[in-house]
């Protein structure tokens, strides 16, 4: 069993005959839908008998920002930190 970021886990599964592009497209669509609702996604795959990984699920995870996030970002900006990820 493995778990992780959906695109990484999907990369492990793409070599498998059982992983169709339709299934990959559906997973990507679900990840976007979860993100639009404020959830992160965790993909799960299994590897039986040393064969290829098979995607078995996608879990939405609620991961709200910490209470001090705004203050941390403010301090980073004050210190001259540059980023394209500041909220």
C-alpha positions in Angstrom: 0.0 0.0 0.0 1.2 3.5 -0.8 -0.3 6.9 -0.3 0.6 10.4 -1.3 0.0 13.3 -3.6 -2.5 12.3 -6.3 -0.2 13.0 -9.3 2.7 11.1 -7.7 0.6 8.1 -6.9 -1.0 8.2 -10.3 2.5 8.2 -11.8 3.1 4.9 -10.1 -0.1 3.5 -11.5 0.2 4.7 -15.1 2.3 1.7 -16.1 -0.5 -0.6 -15.2 -2.8 -1.9 -17.9 -5.8 -1.5 -15.5 -5.3 2.3 -15.1 -7.2 3.9 -17.9 -6.9 7.5 -18.9 -10.6 7.8 -18.0 -9.8 6.8 -14.5 -6.8 9.2 -14.3 -9.0 12.1 -15.7 -11.7 11.3 -13.2 -9.2 11.4 -10.4 -7.8 14.8 -11.5 -11.3 16.1 -11.8 -12.1 14.9 -8.3 -8.9 16.6 -6.9 -10.0 19.9 -8.5 -13.5 19.5 -7.0 -12.2 18.8 -3.6 -9.8 21.8 -3.8 -12.6 24.1 -4.8 -14.3 23.1 -1.5 -11.1 23.7 0.5 -9.9 20.1 0.7 -6.5 18.6 -0.1 -6.4 15.1 -1.6 -4.6 12.0 -0.7 -4.4 9.1 -3.2 -4.0 5.5 -2.2 -2.8 2.6 -4.3 -1.9 -1.0 -3.8 0.8 -3.2 -5.2 0.1 -6.9 -5.0 2.7 -9.6 -5.6 5.3 -7.1 -7.0 3.1 -6.1 -9.9 2.1 -2.6 -11.0 0.3 -0.3 -8.5 -3.4 0.1 -8.8 -5.2 3.2 -7.7 -7.8 2.2 -5.1 -9.0 5.5 -3.7 -8.8 9.3 -3.3 -9.4 10.8 0.2 -10.4 14.4 0.8 -8.6 15.9 3.7 -9.6 19.1 5.6 -6.4 21.0 6.2 -7.3 24.6 7.3 -4.6 27.2 7.6 -3.2 27.7 11.1 -4.5 30.6 13.1 -1.1 32.4 12.9 -0.8 32.0 9.1 -1.7 35.6 8.3 0.8 36.9 10.9 3.6 34.6 9.6 3.0 35.8 6.0 3.0 39.5 7.1 6.3 39.0 8.9 7.8 37.2 5.9 6.8 40.1 3.6 8.2 42.6 6.1 11.5 40.8 6.0 11.6 41.0 2.2 10.8 37.4 1.4 9.5 37.0 -2.1 7.1 34.3 -3.2 4.4 33.6 -5.7 2.5 31.6 -3.1 1.6 34.3 -0.6 -2.2 34.4 -0.1 
